[in-house]
Amino acid sequence: MGRNPVVGRQGPEYHAAAAPSEQESATIAVKQIRSAIGHPENLRRILRALGLRHHQQTVTLKNTASARGMIYKVRHLVEVGPAVSGKR
């Protein structure tokens, strides 16, 4: 039986989100990709403070130092990218 190909792609370097700097993007889109179940209460509070209430929910935030700090704390639970302006 062959080796599981996923084994080499585990750990925080493969699942950690990195927020772009303020110069790169004025707003960022944050998507919760992992559940808060089984994580400490302080991480759940950080997700709520970011506006994430449900798994797979996406919110748009201003790219501030406080938002980037909160994202850093829950970087293993979220995906981060530049916000797409969808106004018509």
TIVOTI-374076 format. One record per atom (N, C-alpha, C, O, CB): x, y negated, z; residue number from 1; chain; residue in one letter. Coordinates in pm, 1 decimal, padded with zeros to 6 digits. Atoms other than C-alpha are relative to their C-alpha. Glycine has a CB too. Layout:
<rs>
+----------+----------+----------+-----+-------+-----+
:     east :    north :       up :   n : chain : res :
+----------+----------+----------+-----+-------+-----+
:        X :        Y :        Z : NUM :     A :   A :
...
+----------+----------+----------+-----+-------+-----+
</rs>
This chain:
<rs>
+----------+----------+----------+-----+-------+-----+
:     east :    north :       up :   n : chain : res :
+----------+----------+----------+-----+-------+-----+
:  00084.3 :  00116.8 :  00000.0 :   1 :     A :   M :
:  00000.0 :  00000.0 :  00000.0 :   1 :     A :   M :
:  00088.9 : -00123.2 :  00000.0 :   1 :     A :   M :
:  00189.6 : -00127.0 :  00070.7 :   1 :     A :   M :
: -00096.0 :  00000.2 :  00121.0 :   1 :     A :   M :
: -00081.4 :  00121.4 :  00014.7 :   2 :     A :   G :
:  00134.3 : -00344.8 : -00093.0 :   2 :     A :   G :
: -00017.0 : -00096.2 :  00116.0 :   2 :     A :   G :
: -00108.1 : -00083.7 :  00197.8 :   2 :     A :   G :
: -00034.9 : -00070.4 : -00128.6 :   2 :     A :   G :
:  00002.7 :  00102.0 : -00103.6 :   3 :     A :   R :
:  00202.9 : -00636.8 :  00130.7 :   3 :     A :   R :
: -00111.7 : -00100.3 : -00026.7 :   3 :     A :   R :
: -00139.7 : -00134.3 : -00141.6 :   3 :     A :   R :
:  00135.2 : -00071.5 :  00008.5 :   3 :     A :   R :
:  00107.3 :  00097.3 :  00012.8 :   4 :     A :   N :
: -00078.5 : -00880.7 :  00196.6 :   4 :     A :   N :
:  00058.6 : -00133.8 : -00046.0 :   4 :     A :   N :
:  00143.5 : -00189.3 :  00023.6 :   4 :     A :   N :
: -00076.5 : -00016.2 :  00134.6 :   4 :     A :   N :
: -00059.5 :  00124.2 :  00050.4 :   5 :     A :   P :
: -00002.7 : -01192.1 : -00014.5 :   5 :     A :   P :
: -00030.0 : -00122.2 :  00086.1 :   5 :     A :   P :
:  00040.0 : -00222.9 :  00075.2 :   5 :     A :   P :
: -00048.2 : -00025.5 : -00139.2 :   5 :     A :   P :
:  00037.3 :  00114.2 : -00082.2 :   6 :     A :   V :
: -00170.8 : -01422.5 :  00238.0 :   6 :     A :   V :
:  00092.0 : -00014.4 :  00120.3 :   6 :     A :   V :
:  00101.3 : -00122.8 :  00178.0 :   6 :     A :   V :
: -00144.2 :  00013.2 :  00046.1 :   6 :     A :   V :
: -00080.9 :  00001.0 : -00120.6 :   7 :     A :   V :
:  00069.8 : -01331.4 :  00517.6 :   7 :     A :   V :
:  00103.7 : -00111.2 : -00003.4 :   7 :     A :   V :
:  00129.3 : -00173.2 :  00099.8 :   7 :     A :   V :
:  00067.9 :  00134.0 :  00018.7 :   7 :     A :   V :
: -00101.9 :  00103.6 :  00010.5 :   8 :     A :   G :
:  00335.4 : -01573.2 :  00390.0 :   8 :     A :   G :
: -00054.7 : -00140.8 :  00002.9 :   8 :     A :   G :
:  00022.7 : -00235.8 :  00014.9 :   8 :     A :   G :
:  00077.2 :  00018.9 : -00124.1 :   8 :     A :   G :
:  00060.2 :  00133.4 :  00005.8 :   9 :     A :   R :
:  00089.0 : -01864.5 :  00376.5 :   9 :     A :   R :
: -00080.8 : -00028.1 :  00125.5 :   9 :     A :   R :
: -00195.2 : -00072.8 :  00117.1 :   9 :     A :   R :
: -00088.9 : -00013.8 : -00124.0 :   9 :     A :   R :
:  00067.7 :  00027.2 : -00124.5 :  10 :     A :   Q :
: -00002.2 : -01894.6 :  00740.3 :  10 :     A :   Q :
:  00080.7 : -00099.4 :  00080.3 :  10 :     A :   Q :
:  00200.6 : -00116.4 :  00057.8 :  10 :     A :   Q :
: -00022.8 :  00128.5 :  00079.3 :  10 :     A :   Q :
: -00069.0 :  00094.4 : -00085.9 :  11 :     A :   G :
:  00082.6 : -02153.0 :  00998.7 :  11 :     A :   G :
: -00042.7 : -00142.5 : -00027.5 :  11 :     A :   G :
: -00112.2 : -00168.8 : -00125.6 :  11 :     A :   G :
:  00148.8 :  00013.1 : -00017.2 :  11 :     A :   G :
:  00046.9 :  00137.6 :  00010.9 :  12 :     A :   P :
:  00033.7 : -02525.3 :  01045.9 :  12 :     A :   P :
:  00046.8 : -00072.1 : -00125.6 :  12 :     A :   P :
: -00021.3 : -00163.6 : -00171.9 :  12 :     A :   P :
:  00044.3 : -00076.5 :  00119.0 :  12 :     A :   P :
: -00046.6 :  00070.3 :  00119.9 :  13 :     A :   E :
:  00240.6 : -02629.6 :  00744.1 :  13 :     A :   E :
: -00088.6 :  00025.5 : -00120.5 :  13 :     A :   E :
: -00084.9 : -00051.9 : -00216.2 :  13 :     A :   E :
:  00141.5 :  00041.1 : -00032.3 :  13 :     A :   E :
:  00090.7 : -00029.4 :  00110.6 :  14 :     A :   Y :
: -00017.4 : -02469.6 :  00514.6 :  14 :     A :   Y :
: -00142.5 : -00045.6 :  00028.9 :  14 :     A :   Y :
: -00223.2 : -00055.8 : -00063.5 :  14 :     A :   Y :
:  00001.1 :  00148.3 : -00030.0 :  14 :     A :   Y :
:  00136.9 :  00036.5 : -00034.4 :  15 :     A :   H :
: -00329.2 : -02579.1 :  00702.7 :  15 :     A :   H :
: -00011.5 : -00139.1 :  00059.7 :  15 :     A :   H :
: -00120.7 : -00179.5 :  00099.5 :  15 :     A :   H :
: -00056.2 :  00099.8 :  00095.8 :  15 :     A :   H :
:  00002.3 :  00129.9 : -00065.1 :  16 :     A :   A :
: -00233.2 : -02922.5 :  00834.9 :  16 :     A :   A :
: -00026.1 : -00110.0 : -00101.5 :  16 :     A :   A :
:  00038.8 : -00116.7 : -00205.9 :  16 :     A :   A :
:  00131.4 : -00025.6 :  00073.5 :  16 :     A :   A :
:  00031.7 :  00113.7 :  00085.6 :  17 :     A :   A :
: -00386.8 : -03232.2 :  00679.7 :  17 :     A :   A :
:  00094.9 : -00114.7 :  00031.7 :  17 :     A :   A :
:  00139.5 : -00130.4 :  00145.4 :  17 :     A :   A :
: -00147.7 : -00044.0 :  00018.3 :  17 :     A :   A :
: -00083.2 :  00118.9 : -00018.9 :  18 :     A :   A :
: -00178.5 : -03545.2 :  00629.1 :  18 :     A :   A :
: -00075.0 : -00119.4 : -00056.0 :  18 :     A :   A :
: -00112.7 : -00119.9 : -00173.1 :  18 :     A :   A :
:  00139.8 :  00015.9 : -00068.8 :  18 :     A :   A :
:  00072.1 :  00119.3 :  00042.9 :  19 :     A :   A :
: -00347.2 : -03884.2 :  00612.3 :  19 :     A :   A :
:  00092.4 : -00090.1 : -00080.7 :  19 :     A :   A :
:  00208.0 : -00108.7 : -00042.7 :  19 :     A :   A :
: -00057.4 : -00076.0 :  00121.3 :  19 :     A :   A :
: -00082.5 :  00092.0 :  00078.3 :  20 :     A :   P :
: -00220.6 : -04122.9 :  00342.5 :  20 :     A :   P :
:  00022.9 : -00130.5 :  00076.1 :  20 :     A :   P :
: -00055.8 : -00166.3 :  00163.7 :  20 :     A :   P :
: -00065.8 : -00028.7 : -00136.0 :  20 :     A :   P :
: -00029.1 :  00127.1 : -00066.2 :  21 :     A :   S :
: -00062.4 : -04450.2 :  00451.7 :  21 :     A :   S :
: -00099.4 : -00107.1 : -00044.9 :  21 :     A :   S :
: -00173.3 : -00087.7 : -00141.4 :  21 :     A :   S :
:  00144.9 : -00045.2 : -00029.8 :  21 :     A :   S :
:  00092.4 :  00108.4 :  00033.4 :  22 :     A :   E :
: -00255.3 : -04778.0 :  00443.8 :  22 :     A :   E :
:  00029.4 : -00058.0 : -00137.4 :  22 :     A :   E :
: -00062.2 : -00105.5 : -00204.6 :  22 :     A :   E :
:  00007.1 : -00110.0 :  00105.1 :  22 :     A :   E :
: -00035.1 :  00052.6 :  00131.6 :  23 :     A :   Q :
: -00065.4 : -04886.0 :  00131.6 :  23 :     A :   Q :
: -00050.8 :  00090.2 : -00111.9 :  23 :     A :   Q :
: -00081.9 :  00042.0 : -00220.8 :  23 :     A :   Q :
:  00150.7 : -00016.8 : -00011.4 :  23 :     A :   Q :
:  00044.8 : -00094.1 :  00102.0 :  24 :     A :   E :
: -00169.5 : -04572.7 : -00056.7 :  24 :     A :   E :
: -00150.5 : -00005.2 : -00022.2 :  24 :     A :   E :
: -00197.1 :  00005.7 : -00135.6 :  24 :     A :   E :
:  00040.7 :  00139.9 :  00037.9 :  24 :     A :   E :
:  00145.4 : -00003.8 :  00011.2 :  25 :     A :   S :
: -00541.8 : -04590.9 :  00017.9 :  25 :     A :   S :
: -00063.1 : -00079.9 :  00113.4 :  25 :     A :   S :
: -00024.4 : -00064.9 :  00229.4 :  25 :     A :   S :
: -00051.3 :  00145.5 :  00001.5 :  25 :     A :   S :
:  00067.4 :  00080.2 : -00102.3 :  26 :     A :   A :
: -00769.4 : -04836.0 :  00200.2 :  26 :     A :   A :
: -00104.9 :  00081.6 :  00074.6 :  26 :     A :   A :
: -00130.7 :  00057.2 :  00192.4 :  26 :     A :   A :
: -00065.0 : -00123.0 : -00063.4 :  26 :     A :   A :
:  00098.1 : -00087.9 : -00063.2 :  27 :     A :   T :
: -01032.9 : -04569.5 :  00269.4 :  27 :     A :   T :
:  00040.0 :  00144.8 : -00027.3 :  27 :     A :   T :
:  00102.9 :  00176.4 : -00128.3 :  27 :     A :   T :
: -00144.7 : -00029.3 : -00052.5 :  27 :     A :   T :
: -00032.7 : -00141.1 :  00013.8 :  28 :     A :   I :
: -00998.9 : -04197.1 :  00321.4 :  28 :     A :   I :
: -00124.6 :  00084.3 :  00020.9 :  28 :     A :   I :
: -00215.8 :  00045.8 :  00094.0 :  28 :     A :   I :
:  00109.8 :  00040.6 :  00099.4 :  28 :     A :   I :
:  00108.6 : -00096.0 : -00016.1 :  29 :     A :   A :
: -01234.6 : -03902.0 :  00293.6 :  29 :     A :   A :
:  00051.3 :  00113.4 :  00087.1 :  29 :     A :   A :
:  00154.7 :  00173.7 :  00058.1 :  29 :     A :   A :
: -00051.4 :  00053.2 : -00138.5 :  29 :     A :   A :
: -00038.0 : -00105.6 : -00093.8 :  30 :     A :   V :
: -01218.4 : -03654.6 :  00581.3 :  30 :     A :   V :
: -00107.8 :  00106.5 : -00004.1 :  30 :     A :   V :
: -00225.9 :  00076.7 :  00013.8 :  30 :     A :   V :
:  00019.2 : -00055.7 :  00145.5 :  30 :     A :   V :
:  00094.1 : -00112.2 :  00006.2 :  31 :     A :   K :
: -01380.2 : -03311.5 :  00547.4 :  31 :     A :   K :
:  00037.9 :  00102.1 :  00105.4 :  31 :     A :   K :
:  00153.8 :  00142.7 :  00114.5 :  31 :     A :   K :
: -00001.5 :  00064.8 : -00141.4 :  31 :     A :   K :
: -00024.7 : -00103.1 : -00100.5 :  32 :     A :   Q :
: -01414.4 : -03064.9 :  00832.4 :  32 :     A :   Q :
: -00004.1 :  00134.8 : -00069.6 :  32 :     A :   Q :
: -00106.3 :  00172.5 : -00127.1 :  32 :     A :   Q :
: -00104.5 : -00006.8 :  00116.6 :  32 :     A :   Q :
: -00007.8 : -00128.4 :  00070.4 :  33 :     A :   I :
: -01299.5 : -02728.6 :  00697.3 :  33 :     A :   I :
:  00001.1 :  00118.7 :  00094.6 :  33 :     A :   I :
: -00016.8 :  00232.7 :  00051.8 :  33 :     A :   I :
:  00123.3 :  00004.0 : -00086.6 :  33 :     A :   I :
:  00002.6 : -00107.4 : -00098.4 :  34 :     A :   R :
: -01279.9 : -02528.8 :  01019.7 :  34 :     A :   R :
: -00090.8 : -00039.6 :  00115.4 :  34 :     A :   R :
: -00106.5 : -00157.9 :  00145.9 :  34 :     A :   R :
:  00142.6 :  00032.2 :  00051.0 :  34 :     A :   R :
:  00094.1 :  00024.0 : -00108.4 :  35 :     A :   S :
: -01523.2 : -02494.2 :  01305.9 :  35 :     A :   S :
:  00071.5 : -00041.6 :  00128.0 :  35 :     A :   S :
:  00187.6 : -00007.1 :  00150.1 :  35 :     A :   S :
: -00083.6 :  00124.2 :  00025.2 :  35 :     A :   S :
: -00052.8 :  00041.3 : -00129.5 :  36 :     A :   A :
: -01470.6 : -02652.1 :  01647.4 :  36 :     A :   A :
: -00027.3 :  00104.7 :  00107.6 :  36 :     A :   A :
:  00016.1 :  00089.0 :  00221.7 :  36 :     A :   A :
: -00060.2 : -00133.8 :  00041.1 :  36 :     A :   A :
:  00028.9 : -00105.9 : -00096.4 :  37 :     A :   I :
: -01597.6 : -02336.3 :  01816.3 :  37 :     A :   I :
:  00131.0 :  00064.9 :  00042.2 :  37 :     A :   I :
:  00213.5 :  00101.2 : -00041.7 :  37 :     A :   I :
: -00097.6 :  00105.9 : -00059.8 :  37 :     A :   I :
: -00119.5 : -00061.7 : -00052.4 :  38 :     A :   G :
: -01329.2 : -02195.9 :  02040.0 :  38 :     A :   G :
:  00116.1 : -00095.8 :  00021.2 :  38 :     A :   G :
:  00224.6 : -00054.4 :  00061.9 :  38 :     A :   G :
:  00042.0 :  00107.5 : -00090.0 :  38 :     A :   G :
: -00103.3 :  00100.7 : -00020.1 :  39 :     A :   H :
: -01132.4 : -02521.1 :  02053.6 :  39 :     A :   H :
: -00034.6 : -00083.6 :  00123.0 :  39 :     A :   H :
: -00150.7 : -00088.9 :  00163.6 :  39 :     A :   H :
:  00015.0 : -00090.1 : -00125.8 :  39 :     A :   H :
:  00023.9 :  00078.7 : -00120.8 :  40 :     A :   P :
: -01091.6 : -02748.4 :  02356.6 :  40 :     A :   P :
: -00098.3 : -00114.8 : -00022.6 :  40 :     A :   P :
: -00117.9 : -00161.0 : -00135.1 :  40 :     A :   P :
:  00130.8 : -00055.1 :  00051.6 :  40 :     A :   P :
:  00100.2 :  00106.1 :  00005.3 :  41 :     A :   E :
: -01350.5 : -03013.4 :  02436.8 :  41 :     A :   E :
:  00058.1 : -00129.7 : -00055.5 :  41 :     A :   E :
: -00012.5 : -00203.3 : -00124.4 :  41 :     A :   E :
: -00057.9 : -00024.3 :  00138.7 :  41 :     A :   E :
: -00055.3 :  00125.1 :  00050.3 :  42 :     A :   N :
: -01110.1 : -03298.0 :  02359.3 :  42 :     A :   N :
:  00008.1 : -00001.7 : -00152.6 :  42 :     A :   N :
: -00007.6 : -00107.7 : -00213.2 :  42 :     A :   N :
:  00137.8 : -00023.3 :  00059.4 :  42 :     A :   N :
: -00000.4 : -00005.4 :  00145.9 :  43 :     A :   L :
: -01077.6 : -03179.5 :  01997.5 :  43 :     A :   L :
: -00140.7 : -00016.2 : -00055.7 :  43 :     A :   L :
: -00159.6 : -00077.8 : -00160.5 :  43 :     A :   L :
:  00060.8 :  00131.6 : -00048.5 :  43 :     A :   L :
:  00139.4 :  00017.1 :  00043.4 :  44 :     A :   R :
: -01455.6 : -03158.1 :  01967.6 :  44 :     A :   R :
: -00040.8 : -00146.6 :  00007.0 :  44 :     A :   R :
: -00111.4 : -00196.6 : -00080.5 :  44 :     A :   R :
: -00095.0 :  00085.6 :  00086.6 :  44 :     A :   R :
:  00031.2 :  00142.6 : -00013.7 :  45 :     A :   R :
: -01482.1 : -03516.0 :  02094.0 :  45 :     A :   R :
:  00067.2 : -00082.0 : -00108.2 :  45 :     A :   R :
:  00010.3 : -00180.1 : -00156.0 :  45 :     A :   R :
:  00042.4 : -00050.9 :  00137.1 :  45 :     A :   R :
: -00068.9 :  00071.8 :  00106.9 :  46 :     A :   I :
: -01226.8 : -03631.4 :  01839.8 :  46 :     A :   I :
: -00074.7 :  00017.3 : -00131.4 :  46 :     A :   I :
: -00090.1 : -00079.0 : -00206.6 :  46 :     A :   I :
:  00145.2 :  00049.2 : -00014.1 :  46 :     A :   I :
:  00078.5 : -00021.4 :  00121.9 :  47 :     A :   L :
: -01426.8 : -03471.3 :  01557.6 :  47 :     A :   L :
: -00126.4 : -00084.8 :  00000.3 :  47 :     A :   L :
: -00163.2 : -00142.4 : -00102.1 :  47 :     A :   L :
: -00036.3 :  00147.9 : -00014.9 :  47 :     A :   L :
:  00120.9 :  00083.9 : -00009.7 :  48 :     A :   R :
: -01740.8 : -03647.7 :  01682.6 :  48 :     A :   R :
:  00033.7 : -00147.1 : -00018.8 :  48 :     A :   R :
: -00042.3 : -00221.0 : -00081.6 :  48 :     A :   R :
: -00069.2 :  00020.6 :  00135.9 :  48 :     A :   R :
: -00041.2 :  00139.5 :  00014.5 :  49 :     A :   A :
: -01551.3 : -03977.5 :  01703.9 :  49 :     A :   A :
:  00031.8 : -00033.8 : -00145.5 :  49 :     A :   A :
:  00013.4 : -00147.5 : -00188.8 :  49 :     A :   A :
:  00121.6 : -00028.9 :  00088.4 :  49 :     A :   A :
: -00023.9 :  00020.8 :  00142.8 :  50 :     A :   L :
: -01448.1 : -03933.7 :  01341.1 :  50 :     A :   L :
: -00129.7 : -00000.8 : -00079.9 :  50 :     A :   L :
: -00130.0 : -00039.3 : -00196.8 :  50 :     A :   L :
:  00092.7 :  00107.8 : -00053.7 :  50 :     A :   L :
:  00129.0 : -00003.9 :  00068.7 :  51 :     A :   G :
: -01816.6 : -03888.6 :  01253.9 :  51 :     A :   G :
: -00032.6 :  00136.0 : -00056.0 :  51 :     A :   G :
: -00130.1 :  00149.9 : -00129.9 :  51 :     A :   G :
: -00002.4 : -00100.4 : -00110.2 :  51 :     A :   G :
:  00023.1 : -00135.5 :  00050.3 :  52 :     A :   L :
: -01793.8 : -03516.2 :  01180.3 :  52 :     A :   L :
: -00084.9 :  00076.0 :  00099.8 :  52 :     A :   L :
: -00043.1 :  00099.3 :  00213.3 :  52 :     A :   L :
:  00133.8 :  00074.3 : -00025.8 :  52 :     A :   L :
:  00090.4 : -00070.9 : -00088.6 :  53 :     A :   R :
: -02087.8 : -03330.9 :  01326.6 :  53 :     A :   R :
: -00023.9 :  00143.9 : -00043.2 :  53 :     A :   R :
: -00066.4 :  00226.9 :  00037.2 :  53 :     A :   R :
: -00130.7 : -00072.6 :  00007.8 :  53 :     A :   R :
:  00028.1 : -00132.9 :  00053.4 :  54 :     A :   H :
: -02112.8 : -03024.3 :  01104.1 :  54 :     A :   H :
:  00119.9 :  00050.8 : -00078.7 :  54 :     A :   H :
:  00199.3 : -00027.1 : -00131.4 :  54 :     A :   H :
: -00125.9 : -00002.1 : -00088.8 :  54 :     A :   H :
: -00101.5 : -00065.1 :  00081.5 :  55 :     A :   H :
: -01880.4 : -02778.2 :  00937.2 :  55 :     A :   H :
: -00025.3 : -00033.1 : -00146.5 :  55 :     A :   H :
: -00140.5 : -00033.4 : -00190.0 :  55 :     A :   H :
:  00000.1 :  00153.5 :  00022.9 :  55 :     A :   H :
:  00004.3 :  00034.9 :  00142.5 :  56 :     A :   Q :
: -01805.9 : -02873.9 :  00571.9 :  56 :     A :   Q :
: -00056.0 : -00140.5 : -00025.5 :  56 :     A :   Q :
: -00084.1 : -00174.4 : -00140.4 :  56 :     A :   Q :
: -00083.7 :  00102.1 : -00075.1 :  56 :     A :   Q :
:  00048.3 :  00137.0 :  00017.5 :  57 :     A :   Q :
: -01926.7 : -03232.0 :  00630.5 :  57 :     A :   Q :
:  00117.0 : -00089.7 : -00039.0 :  57 :     A :   Q :
:  00228.9 : -00071.1 :  00008.8 :  57 :     A :   Q :
: -00068.6 : -00052.2 :  00129.9 :  57 :     A :   Q :
: -00101.1 :  00095.9 :  00042.3 :  58 :     A :   T :
: -01735.1 : -03515.3 :  00461.7 :  58 :     A :   T :
: -00043.8 : -00139.4 :  00040.4 :  58 :     A :   T :
: -00159.5 : -00176.9 :  00021.3 :  58 :     A :   T :
:  00024.2 :  00007.8 : -00152.4 :  58 :     A :   T :
:  00026.4 :  00139.4 : -00036.2 :  59 :     A :   V :
: -01712.5 : -03871.1 :  00594.4 :  59 :     A :   V :
:  00107.9 : -00087.7 : -00061.4 :  59 :     A :   V :
:  00219.9 : -00042.5 : -00085.4 :  59 :     A :   V :
: -00005.0 : -00018.4 :  00154.9 :  59 :     A :   V :
: -00093.6 :  00097.4 :  00051.5 :  60 :     A :   T :
: -01545.5 : -04182.2 :  00456.3 :  60 :     A :   T :
:  00032.9 : -00097.7 :  00110.8 :  60 :     A :   T :
: -00056.7 : -00153.4 :  00174.2 :  60 :     A :   T :
: -00056.7 : -00072.8 : -00123.9 :  60 :     A :   T :
: -00046.1 :  00086.6 : -00107.8 :  61 :     A :   L :
: -01336.9 : -04387.3 :  00698.2 :  61 :     A :   L :
:  00097.3 : -00104.0 : -00053.2 :  61 :     A :   L :
:  00161.5 : -00083.7 : -00156.2 :  61 :     A :   L :
:  00065.7 :  00082.4 :  00111.2 :  61 :     A :   L :
: -00105.6 :  00095.8 :  00029.6 :  62 :     A :   K :
: -01123.8 : -04699.8 :  00687.5 :  62 :     A :   K :
:  00131.7 :  00061.0 :  00043.3 :  62 :     A :   K :
:  00138.5 :  00128.8 :  00145.8 :  62 :     A :   K :
: -00024.9 : -00136.8 :  00070.8 :  62 :     A :   K :
: -00131.4 : -00056.8 : -00028.9 :  63 :     A :   N :
: -00758.0 : -04605.3 :  00683.4 :  63 :     A :   N :
:  00071.2 : -00089.4 :  00101.5 :  63 :     A :   N :
:  00148.1 : -00178.3 :  00064.9 :  63 :     A :   N :
:  00084.8 :  00014.7 : -00130.4 :  63 :     A :   N :
: -00061.4 :  00076.9 : -00107.4 :  64 :     A :   T :
: -00652.4 : -04746.4 :  01020.0 :  64 :     A :   T :
:  00091.7 :  00090.7 :  00081.6 :  64 :     A :   T :
:  00089.1 :  00213.1 :  00068.5 :  64 :     A :   T :
: -00108.2 : -00064.6 :  00090.6 :  64 :     A :   T :
: -00092.3 : -00077.0 : -00083.7 :  65 :     A :   A :
: -00388.3 : -04641.5 :  01268.9 :  65 :     A :   A :
: -00075.6 :  00091.0 :  00096.3 :  65 :     A :   A :
: -00032.9 :  00204.0 :  00120.2 :  65 :     A :   A :
:  00092.1 : -00094.0 :  00078.4 :  65 :     A :   A :
:  00076.6 : -00083.4 : -00093.5 :  66 :     A :   S :
: -00651.2 : -04514.0 :  01513.8 :  66 :     A :   S :
: -00061.9 :  00120.1 : -00070.6 :  66 :     A :   S :
: -00063.7 :  00230.1 : -00015.3 :  66 :     A :   S :
: -00109.8 : -00082.8 :  00067.5 :  66 :     A :   S :
:  00057.5 : -00111.9 :  00075.2 :  67 :     A :   A :
: -00821.1 : -04301.8 :  01246.5 :  67 :     A :   A :
:  00108.7 :  00101.8 : -00034.8 :  67 :     A :   A :
:  00086.9 :  00222.4 : -00023.6 :  67 :     A :   A :
: -00069.5 : -00050.8 : -00128.8 :  67 :     A :   A :
: -00108.5 : -00092.3 :  00032.5 :  68 :     A :   R :
: -00486.6 : -04156.5 :  01136.9 :  68 :     A :   R :
:  00047.2 :  00075.7 :  00123.6 :  68 :     A :   R :
:  00086.1 :  00192.0 :  00112.9 :  68 :     A :   R :
:  00117.0 : -00075.8 : -00062.8 :  68 :     A :   R :
: -00037.9 : -00067.9 : -00123.5 :  69 :     A :   G :
: -00404.0 : -04076.1 :  01500.9 :  69 :     A :   G :
: -00096.7 :  00110.7 :  00036.7 :  69 :     A :   G :
: -00055.9 :  00218.6 :  00079.8 :  69 :     A :   G :
:  00008.6 : -00099.1 :  00113.0 :  69 :     A :   G :
:  00099.5 : -00103.7 : -00028.6 :  70 :     A :   M :
: -00730.8 : -03889.3 :  01548.6 :  70 :     A :   M :
:  00011.8 :  00114.6 : -00099.5 :  70 :     A :   M :
: -00000.7 :  00231.3 : -00062.5 :  70 :     A :   M :
: -00142.1 : -00058.8 : -00003.6 :  70 :     A :   M :
: -00015.7 : -00103.8 :  00102.2 :  71 :     A :   I :
: -00679.1 : -03704.5 :  01220.7 :  71 :     A :   I :
:  00121.8 :  00086.3 :  00031.2 :  71 :     A :   I :
:  00118.9 :  00207.5 :  00010.2 :  71 :     A :   I :
:  00013.3 : -00063.2 : -00140.7 :  71 :     A :   I :
: -00120.3 : -00076.6 : -00035.1 :  72 :     A :   Y :
: -00331.4 : -03602.7 :  01336.5 :  72 :     A :   Y :
: -00030.0 :  00103.0 :  00108.7 :  72 :     A :   Y :
:  00024.0 :  00213.7 :  00105.7 :  72 :     A :   Y :
:  00112.0 : -00094.6 :  00046.8 :  72 :     A :   Y :
:  00034.5 : -00092.4 : -00108.0 :  73 :     A :   K :
: -00481.7 : -03443.1 :  01649.1 :  73 :     A :   K :
: -00078.5 :  00121.0 : -00049.5 :  73 :     A :   K :
: -00061.8 :  00231.3 :  00002.4 :  73 :     A :   K :
: -00080.0 : -00072.3 :  00106.0 :  73 :     A :   K :
:  00085.0 : -00108.9 :  00050.1 :  74 :     A :   V :
: -00730.5 : -03233.2 :  01449.5 :  74 :     A :   V :
:  00039.7 :  00040.0 : -00141.5 :  74 :     A :   V :
: -00044.2 :  00086.2 : -00218.8 :  74 :     A :   V :
: -00147.7 : -00041.5 :  00003.0 :  74 :     A :   V :
: -00046.2 : -00023.2 :  00136.8 :  75 :     A :   R :
: -00517.4 : -03187.5 :  01136.9 :  75 :     A :   R :
: -00018.3 :  00143.9 : -00046.5 :  75 :     A :   R :
: -00022.1 :  00168.9 : -00166.9 :  75 :     A :   R :
:  00144.5 : -00037.4 : -00011.3 :  75 :     A :   R :
:  00020.2 : -00139.9 :  00036.5 :  76 :     A :   H :
: -00567.3 : -02809.3 :  01145.7 :  76 :     A :   H :
: -00147.1 :  00032.6 : -00024.2 :  76 :     A :   H :
: -00179.5 :  00142.7 : -00068.5 :  76 :     A :   H :
:  00055.2 :  00090.3 :  00108.6 :  76 :     A :   H :
:  00143.8 : -00021.5 :  00017.8 :  77 :     A :   L :
: -00947.3 : -02849.5 :  01132.2 :  77 :     A :   L :
: -00058.7 : -00078.6 : -00117.1 :  77 :     A :   L :
: -00173.8 : -00056.1 : -00154.4 :  77 :     A :   L :
: -00072.8 : -00037.2 :  00126.5 :  77 :     A :   L :
:  00053.7 :  00089.4 :  00102.2 :  78 :     A :   V :
: -00982.6 : -03109.6 :  00854.2 :  78 :     A :   V :
:  00088.4 : -00002.0 : -00124.2 :  78 :     A :   V :
:  00204.8 :  00037.9 : -00121.9 :  78 :     A :   V :
: -00014.8 : -00141.2 :  00055.8 :  78 :     A :   V :
: -00070.6 :  00032.6 :  00123.8 :  79 :     A :   E :
: -00884.7 : -03192.9 :  00496.6 :  79 :     A :   E :
: -00012.3 : -00149.7 : -00018.8 :  79 :     A :   E :
: -00116.5 : -00207.6 :  00012.1 :  79 :     A :   E :
: -00057.7 :  00079.1 : -00124.2 :  79 :     A :   E :
:  00000.9 :  00145.2 :  00016.3 :  80 :     A :   V :
: -00793.4 : -03551.4 :  00411.4 :  80 :     A :   V :
:  00044.3 : -00033.8 : -00142.0 :  80 :     A :   V :
:  00136.1 :  00027.6 : -00196.4 :  80 :     A :   V :
:  00092.4 : -00069.1 :  00105.1 :  80 :     A :   V :
: -00038.4 :  00048.2 :  00132.4 :  81 :     A :   G :
: -00777.9 : -03732.5 :  00078.0 :  81 :     A :   G :
: -00049.5 : -00141.3 : -00018.2 :  81 :     A :   G :
: -00126.1 : -00191.2 :  00064.2 :  81 :     A :   G :
: -00055.2 :  00091.3 : -00111.1 :  81 :     A :   G :
:  00049.7 :  00134.7 :  00025.6 :  82 :     A :   P :
: -00835.0 : -04073.5 : -00071.8 :  82 :     A :   P :
: -00149.1 :  00004.5 : -00034.2 :  82 :     A :   P :
: -00195.7 :  00096.5 : -00101.4 :  82 :     A :   P :
:  00080.0 : -00066.7 : -00114.5 :  82 :     A :   P :
:  00143.7 :  00003.8 :  00023.5 :  83 :     A :   A :
: -01201.2 : -04172.8 : -00082.5 :  83 :     A :   A :
: -00027.3 : -00036.5 : -00145.1 :  83 :     A :   A :
:  00040.9 : -00121.1 : -00202.9 :  83 :     A :   A :
: -00068.7 : -00100.2 :  00095.1 :  83 :     A :   A :
:  00041.6 :  00027.8 :  00136.7 :  84 :     A :   V :
: -01369.6 : -04173.1 : -00421.7 :  84 :     A :   V :
: -00118.0 : -00093.6 :  00005.0 :  84 :     A :   V :
: -00218.5 : -00064.3 :  00069.8 :  84 :     A :   V :
: -00035.1 :  00130.0 : -00076.9 :  84 :     A :   V :
:  00112.4 :  00094.0 : -00000.6 :  85 :     A :   S :
: -01588.6 : -04473.2 : -00484.1 :  85 :     A :   S :
: -00106.1 :  00050.0 : -00097.3 :  85 :     A :   S :
: -00083.4 :  00057.5 : -00218.1 :  85 :     A :   S :
:  00046.6 : -00144.5 : -00038.0 :  85 :     A :   S :
:  00108.3 : -00056.9 :  00079.6 :  86 :     A :   G :
: -01917.6 : -04332.7 : -00606.5 :  86 :     A :   G :
: -00116.5 : -00095.0 : -00020.0 :  86 :     A :   G :
: -00228.0 : -00051.3 : -00048.5 :  86 :     A :   G :
: -00049.2 :  00125.2 :  00064.2 :  86 :     A :   G :
:  00109.2 :  00097.1 :  00016.3 :  87 :     A :   K :
: -02118.8 : -04654.3 : -00628.1 :  87 :     A :   K :
: -00030.3 : -00020.0 : -00147.2 :  87 :     A :   K :
:  00059.2 : -00025.4 : -00231.4 :  87 :     A :   K :
:  00035.8 : -00135.1 :  00065.9 :  87 :     A :   K :
:  00041.7 :  00018.9 :  00139.7 :  88 :     A :   R :
: -02320.1 : -04703.9 : -00943.4 :  88 :     A :   R :
: -00065.8 : -00133.6 : -00016.5 :  88 :     A :   R :
: -00108.0 : -00168.4 : -00126.8 :  88 :     A :   R :
: -00095.1 :  00110.9 : -00045.1 :  88 :     A :   R :
+----------+----------+----------+-----+-------+-----+
</rs>
